[in-house]
């Protein structure tokens, strides 16, 4: 299996601002802003998201998954961007997407992420 790179993620959709990949134990593999895009959040917050918050959110979804089925993705819509978390085997990929990316595009982005490197 090829190692996933931030550029692979950015190629999925031009509205993807930032991408981060971490293990399900919070070990950061990468955290990168798309070239030419100004970050809205400080880098320390991006790292905290990968190390703790995303892991916590995904673990909480597993509580319901036993009845509702596996989680496809988690999207959180903020005023300035949408945050998307996708589980990939023993890792999760978190990205931020411009708010002008239509909500119906999010499942397509999540599906494309799961197919990367498989």
N, C-alpha and C positions, 0 to 999 in steps of 0.2 A: 504494500500500500504506500502510495506517495505521501510525503509529509505535506500537510496543509499549510499554505502560506497566506498572509494577509492579501496579497495581490490576487489570489484565486477568489477570495471573498469579494473584493472590490469589483471584480469583473462580472459578478452576477447582476448587479444593478448600480447605475450611476448615482443613485440616491443614498447608497451606503456611505456613511461618514467615517465610522470607526469600527474596528473589529478586534476582538480579544478572544483568545482560546486558552482554556485552563482545564486541568484534569478535574475529575469529580471530587478530588480532595483539595482543590484550590491552588494547585501548583500552576503558575502562569507559564504558558508556552510562548505566547506573543500578545502584544497590545500595541496597536498601530492606528494612527489617524491617516485617512486618505490624504495623499499629497494635494496641497492647495486648499485644504479645508481647515478653517480655524476651529480649534476645540472650544466647546462651551463649558466643559467641566475640567477641573484640575486633574493632572495626571494621577495624583494620589487617590482621587475618587475613582478613576478608571481601574486602578489596581485593586482597590478595596472591593469594587464591584466584582472583579474576577476572583479574588481570594475568598470572599465571604458572602456577599449579598446574593449573587447568582446561585451559588451552591445552596444557600438557605431556601431561596425561592423554589428551586427545582426539587429539593427534598420535601418541601411542604406540598408540592403538587403530587408527589408519590403517595401521600396519605389518601387522596381521593382516587388515584389511579387504579387501586384494587377493585373499585366498583365502576368507575367511569371509563377505564381503559387507559392505555399509555398516553402520555402528554405529547402532543405534536410540537408545540412551541408555546412560549409565553411572551406576550407583547404588553408593554407598558407604555402608554401614550402620555408623554409630557407636553407641555406647551411648546417647547422648542425642538423636540425630536421624539422619535419612537424608539424604544429599546426592545430588541428582540433576542430571546434566548432559545437556543436549539440544542437538544441533547444529541451527541454523536458518539455512540458506543460508550467509552469510558471518559469522554471529555464533553465539555459544553462550549459552544461558541456563542458569544454575546456580541451584538452589533448595535450601532445606533444608525437610524435611518432618518432622512429628512422628512419633515411632517407632510410635505406635498406628495410623498409616495402613497398611493391609494391603499386603503386597508385590504382590498382584495388582492394586492400584490404580495402581502406578507406571507401567506401560505406558499406561494410560488418561490419566494426567497428561501423560506425554511426548507422546502423540498430540495431546492438546488444545493443548499449547504450540506444536507445529508448525503447527497450524491457525490460531493467533492471527495476525491481521493479513495473512492470505493471501487 
